[in-house]
Amino acid sequence: MKRGRKTNEANSSSSGETTEKESKRHKVIKDEKTIVTQSPDWANLLQDIILQVFQYLPLLDRAHASQVCRSWNQVFHMPDLWRCFEFELNQPATSYLRATHPELIKQIIKRHSNHLQYVSFKVVDSSKESAEAACDILSQLVNCSLKTLGLISTARPSFMDLPKSHFISALTVVFVNSKSLSSLKIDDTPVDDPSLKVLVANNSDTLKLLKMSSCPHVSPAGILCVADQCHGLRELALNYHLLSDELLLALSSEKHVRLEHLRIDVVSENPGQTQFHTIQKSSWDAFIKHSPKVNLVMYFFLYEEEFDPFFRYEIPVTHLYFGRSVSKDVLGRVGLTCPRLVELVVCANGLRPLDEELIRIAERCKYLSAVGLGECEVSCSAFVEFVKMCGGRLSQLSIMEEVLIPDQKYSLEQIHWEVSKHLGRVWFPDMMPTW
């Protein structure tokens, strides 16, 4: 009996200890749960994480976030945060988009101008005031050593509305003080030949990319000066009126590196009022011999009667875009004169089927891998034959359903299966939205 009583007492004591331990364990778990449900300590986040987040925030939101705590404010002033920056400018009265506050911009430039390396100005409205604000900021960048500068106007007119002298004065401040520009995008601006000479005088050893389409104050001599002096230039974008035999030969000289990308915009605003010159075949031959892997991109925004000087002999174009209606005759010449063609986009053609032209392009353009057709007409049989000739190399095939004309051999329902078979993947024509 005593032994049994002792056993019961031991069990009771053990049970009590277990209950106490369980109670303590539950208490700990409860406390741990309480800790888990508490708000996180944002102030103790790693600064590298905060820096990554700040880089995605607009300037005004960065400034507000920097007032949260001392740690976040320290990140706000780290040099790494200001190496790459985009200034967004617009007038509240003319745009619903939020602009960067001018006073905040001045503070940033005063404290971080020597950290800025990759800068772009995005003018998101067409007001002259926004473009002037961009120029005012440019003129303050006297302590910068920029590597990239981009002037982007999403609405026209903008920079072109400014007095030319005001714009040039602000831009040359950057050219003179940077001395290490490698990338410059100044489309739709009043930049001129003398300012390009300043650019070359201070950045000829570092400039690798220059985009300057729609710059009416630049002459062929001005862009030739850049090509003659900037031997490291690898990417160039310009309007056709700046392209010359002399420019192609300069880009083909032994001193010059091999060009990787050349974009040419061929634009006519008023039909019949623009005269387009012809580039000699020998100049193209010298250019492609020097840079055999160059991507030559040509955008055509012409009226049908203005195509006469083009595609009369072989040219090394790789990417070809027709933004306006183009005739059957011109597309037929494309098949004969563009053996390096990789991509072809035709926005409009008219009501005459392009059967023969597409077949000829498939026969002659052995590298063609991307095709887009908009307001055109092609018979289903000719389209299937085109795809069959190109085969699986057509990685992109964007054809509106309205382009395809059913014939005796194929209906619209059948062409999906037939084209998919020759491509080696499922393919459907694009549908026009109904809204």
C-alpha positions as CSV (number, residue, x, y, z in Angstrom):
1,M,0.0,0.0,0.0
2,K,2.8,2.4,0.9
3,R,4.5,1.5,-2.3
4,G,1.3,2.2,-4.2
5,R,0.8,5.5,-2.4
6,K,4.3,6.5,-3.2
7,T,3.8,5.6,-6.8
8,N,0.6,7.7,-6.9
9,E,2.4,10.6,-5.2
10,A,5.2,10.3,-7.8
11,N,2.8,10.2,-10.6
12,S,0.9,13.2,-9.2
13,S,4.2,15.1,-8.7
14,S,5.3,14.2,-12.3
15,S,2.0,15.2,-13.6
16,G,2.2,18.5,-11.8
17,E,5.7,19.1,-13.2
18,T,4.5,18.2,-16.7
19,T,1.5,20.5,-16.4
20,E,3.8,23.3,-15.2
21,K,6.2,22.7,-18.1
22,E,3.3,22.6,-20.6
23,S,2.0,25.9,-19.1
24,K,5.4,27.4,-19.4
25,R,5.8,26.1,-22.9
26,H,2.5,27.5,-24.0
27,K,3.4,30.7,-22.4
28,V,6.6,30.9,-24.4
29,I,4.7,30.0,-27.5
30,K,2.1,32.6,-26.7
31,D,4.9,35.2,-26.1
32,E,6.5,34.2,-29.3
33,K,3.3,34.6,-31.2
34,T,2.9,38.0,-29.6
35,I,6.3,38.9,-30.8
36,V,5.6,37.6,-34.3
37,T,2.4,39.6,-34.6
38,Q,4.2,42.8,-33.6
39,S,4.9,45.4,-36.4
40,P,8.3,44.8,-38.1
41,D,11.1,47.1,-37.2
42,W,11.5,48.9,-40.6
43,A,14.3,51.1,-39.2
44,N,16.6,48.1,-38.9
45,L,16.2,46.9,-42.5
46,L,19.5,46.3,-44.3
47,Q,20.5,49.5,-46.1
48,D,21.1,47.5,-49.3
49,I,17.5,46.4,-49.3
50,I,16.3,50.0,-48.7
51,L,18.6,51.2,-51.5
52,Q,17.0,48.7,-53.9
53,V,13.5,49.9,-53.0
54,F,14.5,53.6,-53.3
55,Q,15.8,53.1,-56.8
56,Y,12.3,52.3,-58.0
57,L,10.7,55.3,-56.4
58,P,10.1,58.7,-58.0
59,L,12.1,61.5,-56.5
60,L,9.2,63.0,-54.4
61,D,8.4,59.6,-52.9
62,R,12.1,59.1,-52.1
63,A,12.1,62.4,-50.3
64,H,9.0,61.5,-48.3
65,A,10.4,58.1,-47.4
66,S,13.7,59.6,-46.3
67,Q,11.8,61.4,-43.4
68,V,10.7,58.1,-41.8
69,C,13.9,57.6,-39.8
70,R,17.6,58.3,-39.6
71,S,18.6,55.0,-41.3
72,W,16.3,55.7,-44.3
73,N,17.6,59.3,-44.5
74,Q,21.2,58.0,-44.7
75,V,20.2,55.7,-47.6
76,F,18.6,58.7,-49.4
77,H,22.0,60.4,-49.5
78,M,24.1,57.4,-50.5
79,P,26.0,58.1,-53.8
80,D,24.9,54.8,-55.3
81,L,21.3,56.1,-55.3
82,W,22.1,59.1,-57.5
83,R,24.3,57.5,-60.2
84,C,21.3,56.8,-62.4
85,F,18.3,59.3,-62.3
86,E,15.4,60.4,-64.5
87,F,14.0,63.9,-64.1
88,E,10.3,64.0,-65.0
89,L,9.0,67.5,-66.0
90,N,5.6,68.8,-66.8
91,Q,3.2,71.6,-65.9
92,P,0.3,70.7,-63.5
93,A,-2.1,72.9,-65.5
94,T,-1.5,70.9,-68.7
95,S,-0.8,67.3,-67.4
96,Y,-2.3,64.9,-64.9
97,L,1.1,63.4,-64.3
98,R,3.0,64.3,-61.2
99,A,6.2,66.3,-61.9
100,T,9.4,66.5,-59.9
101,H,9.3,69.5,-57.7
102,P,11.8,72.2,-58.9
103,E,13.0,73.1,-55.4
104,L,13.7,69.4,-54.6
105,I,15.6,69.1,-57.9
106,K,17.8,72.1,-56.9
107,Q,18.6,70.5,-53.5
108,I,19.5,67.2,-55.2
109,I,21.8,68.9,-57.7
110,K,23.5,70.9,-55.0
111,R,24.3,67.9,-52.9
112,H,24.6,65.0,-55.5
113,S,25.6,66.6,-58.8
114,N,29.1,65.0,-58.5
115,H,27.5,61.6,-58.1
116,L,25.2,61.7,-61.2
117,Q,26.4,59.6,-64.1
118,Y,23.4,58.3,-66.0
119,V,20.8,61.1,-66.4
120,S,17.7,61.5,-68.5
121,F,15.2,64.3,-68.8
122,K,11.6,63.2,-69.6
123,V,9.3,66.0,-70.7
124,V,5.9,64.5,-70.5
125,D,3.8,67.4,-71.9
126,S,4.2,69.8,-74.8
127,S,4.7,72.9,-72.8
128,K,7.6,75.3,-73.4
129,E,7.9,75.8,-69.6
130,S,8.8,72.1,-69.0
131,A,11.5,72.2,-71.7
132,E,12.9,75.4,-70.2
133,A,13.0,73.7,-66.8
134,A,15.0,70.9,-68.3
135,C,17.5,73.4,-69.7
136,D,17.8,75.2,-66.4
137,I,18.7,71.9,-64.8
138,L,21.2,71.1,-67.5
139,S,22.9,74.4,-67.0
140,Q,23.4,73.6,-63.3
141,L,25.3,70.3,-64.0
142,V,28.7,72.0,-63.9
143,N,30.2,69.5,-61.3
144,C,29.0,66.4,-63.1
145,S,30.9,63.8,-65.0
146,L,28.0,62.2,-66.9
147,K,28.4,59.0,-68.9
148,T,24.8,59.0,-70.3
149,L,22.5,61.8,-71.1
150,G,19.0,61.4,-72.6
151,L,16.6,64.2,-73.5
152,I,13.2,62.6,-74.1
153,S,10.1,64.5,-75.1
154,T,7.0,62.3,-75.1
155,A,4.8,65.1,-76.6
156,R,5.6,67.6,-79.4
157,P,6.5,70.3,-79.6
158,S,8.9,70.7,-76.7
159,F,12.6,71.3,-76.9
160,M,12.1,72.6,-80.5
161,D,10.0,75.5,-79.1
162,L,12.9,76.9,-77.1
163,P,15.2,79.6,-78.3
164,K,18.1,77.8,-80.0
165,S,20.8,79.8,-78.1
166,H,19.2,78.9,-74.7
167,F,19.1,75.2,-75.4
168,I,22.7,75.1,-76.9
169,S,24.1,77.0,-74.0
170,A,22.7,74.6,-71.5
171,L,23.7,71.5,-73.5
172,T,27.3,72.6,-74.0
173,V,27.6,73.0,-70.2
174,V,27.3,69.2,-70.0
175,F,29.5,68.6,-73.0
176,V,32.3,70.7,-71.6
177,N,32.1,69.5,-68.0
178,S,31.5,65.8,-68.5
179,K,34.5,64.8,-70.6
180,S,33.4,61.1,-70.4
181,L,30.0,60.9,-72.2
182,S,29.5,57.5,-73.7
183,S,25.8,57.7,-74.6
184,L,23.9,60.7,-75.9
185,K,20.2,60.7,-76.9
186,I,19.1,64.1,-78.2
187,D,16.2,63.4,-80.6
188,D,13.9,66.2,-81.6
189,T,16.2,69.0,-80.3
190,P,17.7,72.2,-81.8
191,V,21.3,70.9,-81.4
192,D,23.5,72.2,-84.2
193,D,26.9,71.7,-85.8
194,P,28.9,74.0,-83.5
195,S,27.5,72.2,-80.4
196,L,28.5,68.9,-81.9
197,K,32.1,70.2,-82.3
198,V,32.1,71.0,-78.6
199,L,30.9,67.4,-77.9
200,V,33.6,66.0,-80.0
201,A,36.3,68.2,-78.5
202,N,35.6,67.0,-75.0
203,N,34.2,63.5,-75.4
204,S,35.7,62.0,-78.6
205,D,37.5,59.2,-76.7
206,T,34.5,57.9,-74.8
207,L,31.4,58.4,-77.1
208,K,29.9,55.1,-78.1
209,L,26.2,55.8,-78.8
210,L,24.6,58.8,-80.5
211,K,20.9,59.1,-81.2
212,M,19.9,62.4,-82.9
213,S,16.9,61.8,-85.2
214,S,14.8,64.9,-86.1
215,C,17.5,67.5,-85.4
216,P,17.0,69.9,-88.3
217,H,19.9,72.2,-87.4
218,V,22.5,69.5,-87.9
219,S,24.0,69.2,-91.4
220,P,25.8,66.2,-93.0
221,A,29.1,68.0,-92.3
222,G,28.2,68.2,-88.6
223,I,27.6,64.4,-88.2
224,L,30.6,63.7,-90.4
225,C,32.7,65.6,-87.9
226,V,31.5,63.2,-85.1
227,A,32.3,60.1,-87.2
228,D,35.7,61.5,-88.1
229,Q,36.7,62.1,-84.5
230,C,34.8,59.6,-82.4
231,H,36.4,56.3,-83.5
232,G,34.8,54.3,-80.7
233,L,31.3,55.1,-81.9
234,R,29.3,51.8,-82.0
235,E,25.7,52.9,-82.3
236,L,24.3,55.7,-84.4
237,A,20.7,56.9,-85.1
238,L,20.0,59.8,-87.5
239,N,17.7,61.0,-90.2
240,Y,18.3,60.1,-93.8
241,H,19.1,63.7,-94.8
242,L,22.3,63.4,-92.6
243,L,23.4,60.2,-94.3
244,S,26.1,60.6,-97.0
245,D,28.7,58.7,-98.9
246,E,31.3,60.5,-96.9
247,L,29.8,59.5,-93.6
248,L,29.7,55.8,-94.6
249,L,33.3,55.9,-95.7
250,A,34.3,57.6,-92.5
251,L,32.6,54.9,-90.5
252,S,34.5,52.4,-92.6
253,S,37.9,53.7,-92.0
254,E,40.6,51.6,-90.4
255,K,40.7,53.9,-87.3
256,H,37.0,53.4,-86.6
257,V,35.7,50.4,-84.6
258,R,33.1,48.2,-86.2
259,L,29.7,49.7,-86.0
260,E,27.1,47.5,-84.3
261,H,23.9,49.4,-84.9
262,L,22.9,52.0,-87.5
263,R,19.3,53.4,-87.5
264,I,18.1,55.6,-90.3
265,D,14.7,57.4,-90.3
266,V,13.5,58.2,-93.7
267,V,10.7,60.7,-93.1
268,S,8.5,63.0,-95.3
269,E,6.0,65.4,-93.7
270,N,4.6,66.9,-96.9
271,P,4.3,64.8,-100.1
272,G,6.4,65.9,-103.0
273,Q,8.3,68.6,-101.1
274,T,11.2,66.5,-99.9
275,Q,14.0,65.5,-102.3
276,F,15.8,62.3,-101.3
277,H,19.4,61.8,-102.5
278,T,20.9,58.4,-103.5
279,I,23.7,56.7,-101.6
280,Q,26.3,55.0,-103.9
281,K,26.5,51.2,-103.8
282,S,30.2,51.4,-103.4
283,S,29.8,53.3,-100.1
284,W,27.4,50.6,-98.8
285,D,29.9,47.9,-99.9
286,A,32.8,49.6,-98.1
287,F,30.6,50.1,-95.0
288,I,29.5,46.4,-94.8
289,K,33.0,45.2,-95.5
290,H,34.3,47.0,-92.5
291,S,31.3,46.2,-90.2
292,P,29.9,42.8,-91.5
293,K,27.7,42.2,-88.5
294,V,26.1,45.6,-88.2
295,N,22.3,45.9,-87.7
296,L,21.1,48.4,-90.3
297,V,17.6,49.5,-89.3
298,M,15.5,51.7,-91.7
299,Y,12.2,53.3,-90.8
300,F,10.3,54.6,-93.8
301,F,7.5,57.2,-93.4
302,L,7.1,58.2,-97.0
303,Y,4.3,58.6,-99.5
304,E,4.2,56.0,-102.3
305,E,5.5,58.5,-105.0
306,E,8.6,59.3,-102.9
307,F,10.2,55.8,-103.0
308,D,11.8,56.1,-106.4
309,P,15.4,56.7,-105.1
310,F,15.3,53.6,-102.8
311,F,15.9,49.9,-103.4
312,R,17.4,50.4,-106.9
313,Y,20.4,48.2,-106.0
314,E,21.5,46.0,-103.2
315,I,21.7,47.5,-99.8
316,P,22.7,45.8,-96.5
317,V,19.5,46.6,-94.5
318,T,18.6,44.1,-91.8
319,H,15.4,45.5,-90.3
320,L,12.9,47.3,-92.5
321,Y,9.8,49.1,-91.3
322,F,7.2,50.8,-93.5
323,G,5.1,53.1,-91.4
324,R,2.8,54.3,-94.3
325,S,1.4,52.6,-97.3
326,V,4.0,51.1,-99.6
327,S,3.4,49.9,-103.2
328,K,3.7,46.4,-104.6
329,D,6.5,47.6,-106.8
330,V,8.6,48.8,-103.8
331,L,8.0,45.5,-101.9
332,G,9.0,43.6,-105.1
333,R,12.3,45.5,-105.2
334,V,12.9,44.7,-101.5
335,G,13.0,41.1,-102.3
336,L,15.6,41.8,-105.0
337,T,17.9,44.2,-103.1
338,C,17.8,43.2,-99.4
339,P,19.5,39.8,-99.0
340,R,20.5,40.5,-95.4
341,L,16.9,41.3,-94.3
342,V,16.0,39.8,-90.9
343,E,12.8,41.7,-90.0
344,L,10.1,43.1,-92.2
345,V,7.1,45.1,-91.0
346,V,4.5,46.5,-93.5
347,C,1.8,48.6,-91.9
348,A,-0.3,49.1,-95.0
349,N,-0.3,48.3,-98.7
350,G,-3.7,48.7,-100.3
351,L,-6.1,46.3,-102.0
352,R,-3.7,44.5,-104.4
353,P,-2.6,41.1,-103.0
354,L,1.1,40.8,-102.2
355,D,1.4,37.1,-103.2
356,E,4.3,37.4,-105.6
357,E,6.2,39.9,-103.5
358,L,6.1,37.7,-100.4
359,I,7.2,34.6,-102.3
360,R,10.1,36.6,-103.8
361,I,11.2,37.9,-100.4
362,A,11.1,34.3,-99.0
363,E,13.3,33.1,-101.9
364,R,15.9,35.9,-101.7
365,C,16.0,36.9,-98.0
366,K,17.5,33.8,-96.4
367,Y,17.9,35.3,-93.0
368,L,14.3,36.6,-92.6
369,S,13.0,35.6,-89.1
370,A,10.3,38.2,-88.3
371,V,7.4,39.4,-90.3
372,G,4.5,41.7,-89.5
373,L,1.7,42.7,-91.9
374,G,-1.1,45.2,-91.2
375,E,-3.5,46.6,-93.7
376,C,-2.5,44.4,-96.6
377,E,-4.0,41.5,-98.6
378,V,-2.4,38.1,-99.2
379,S,-4.1,34.9,-100.4
380,C,-4.1,32.0,-98.0
381,S,-2.3,29.8,-100.5
382,A,0.5,32.3,-101.1
383,F,0.8,32.8,-97.3
384,V,1.1,29.1,-96.7
385,E,3.8,28.8,-99.4
386,F,5.7,31.8,-97.9
387,V,5.7,30.1,-94.5
388,K,6.7,26.8,-96.0
389,M,9.7,28.4,-97.8
390,C,10.8,30.2,-94.6
391,G,10.2,27.3,-92.3
392,G,11.0,27.3,-88.6
393,R,13.3,30.3,-88.9
394,L,10.2,32.5,-88.6
395,S,10.5,33.2,-84.9
396,Q,8.0,36.1,-85.1
397,L,5.0,36.1,-87.4
398,S,2.3,38.7,-86.7
399,I,-0.4,38.8,-89.4
400,M,-3.8,40.4,-88.9
401,E,-6.7,38.0,-89.8
402,E,-8.1,40.6,-92.1
403,V,-4.9,40.3,-94.3
404,L,-5.6,36.7,-95.3
405,I,-7.9,36.1,-98.2
406,P,-9.5,32.7,-98.4
407,D,-9.2,30.9,-101.8
408,Q,-10.0,27.5,-103.3
409,K,-7.2,25.7,-101.4
410,Y,-7.4,27.1,-97.9
411,S,-10.1,28.7,-95.7
412,L,-9.4,30.8,-92.7
413,E,-10.1,27.8,-90.5
414,Q,-7.7,25.6,-92.3
415,I,-4.8,28.0,-92.5
416,H,-4.2,27.9,-88.8
417,W,-3.3,24.2,-88.9
418,E,-1.3,24.4,-92.1
419,V,0.9,27.3,-90.9
420,S,1.3,25.7,-87.5
421,K,2.6,22.6,-89.2
422,H,5.3,24.4,-91.2
423,L,6.3,26.6,-88.2
424,G,6.6,23.6,-85.9
425,R,4.5,25.4,-83.2
426,V,0.9,26.5,-82.7
427,W,0.1,29.7,-84.6
428,F,-3.0,31.9,-84.9
429,P,-3.5,35.1,-86.9
430,D,-3.9,38.3,-84.8
431,M,-7.4,39.6,-84.2
432,M,-8.5,43.2,-84.4
433,P,-10.0,44.4,-81.1
434,T,-13.7,45.1,-81.3
435,W,-13.9,47.9,-78.8
